[in-house]
Amino acid sequence: MNELKLKKLLHAIAYFALVFLAIALVLKQISRGDLFVGIADVLKMLADLAAYTLIGISAFFYVKTKRNLIYMITYVVAVIAVVMFVILPLF
C-alpha cells in the first residue's frame, strides 16, 4: 500500500516537473533569441533529453491514473513544448 502511494507521488512530481519545465523552456526561448549551440551544449541537451524522456514517461502514468481531460491536455501541451524547444534546436 505504501509503495502505491509513493509511486503516485513520484508520478505527480514528474507531471508537475514536466509542466514547469515546458513553461521554463518557453520563457527561456523567448528571452534568449540565439539558437547557436556548441558541442558542449549539444551534449548537455542530449543528457537533458534523456531526463525529459524519463519525466515524460513517468508523468504519463500519473496522467493516466487521473483520467481527467485537463491533465491530459496540459500533459500533451507540455510534451509538445519540450519537443519544440529541446529537440528542434538540435537540428
KAKADA-V594728 format. One record per backbone hydrogen bond with DSSP energy under -1.0 kcal/mol. CO is the residue of the C=O (numbers start at 0). NH is the residue of the N-H. E is the energy in kcal/mol with one decimal. If there is no record, write none. Layout:
CO	NH	E
CO	NH	E
This chain:
0	4	-1.7
1	5	-2.3
2	6	-2.4
3	7	-2.3
4	8	-2.3
5	9	-2.7
6	10	-2.3
7	11	-2.3
8	12	-2.6
9	13	-2.4
10	14	-2.3
11	15	-2.4
12	16	-2.4
13	17	-2.3
14	18	-2.1
15	19	-2.6
16	20	-2.5
17	21	-2.3
18	22	-2.0
19	23	-2.5
20	24	-2.7
21	25	-2.1
22	26	-2.4
23	27	-2.6
24	28	-2.4
25	29	-2.1
26	30	-2.0
27	31	-2.1
28	32	-1.3
37	41	-2.2
38	42	-2.4
39	43	-2.2
40	44	-2.6
41	45	-2.3
42	46	-2.1
43	47	-2.8
44	48	-2.8
45	49	-1.8
46	50	-1.8
47	51	-3.3
48	52	-2.4
49	53	-2.1
50	54	-2.5
51	55	-3.0
52	56	-2.5
53	57	-2.4
54	58	-3.1
55	59	-1.9
56	60	-1.5
57	61	-1.4
58	62	-2.7
59	63	-2.7
60	64	-1.5
61	65	-1.2
62	66	-1.6
67	71	-2.0
68	72	-2.7
69	73	-2.6
70	74	-2.2
71	75	-2.5
72	76	-2.6
73	77	-2.4
74	78	-2.6
75	79	-2.4
76	80	-2.5
77	81	-2.4
78	82	-2.5
79	83	-2.7
80	84	-2.4
81	85	-1.4
82	86	-1.2
82	87	-1.7
86	89	-1.5
87	90	-1.5
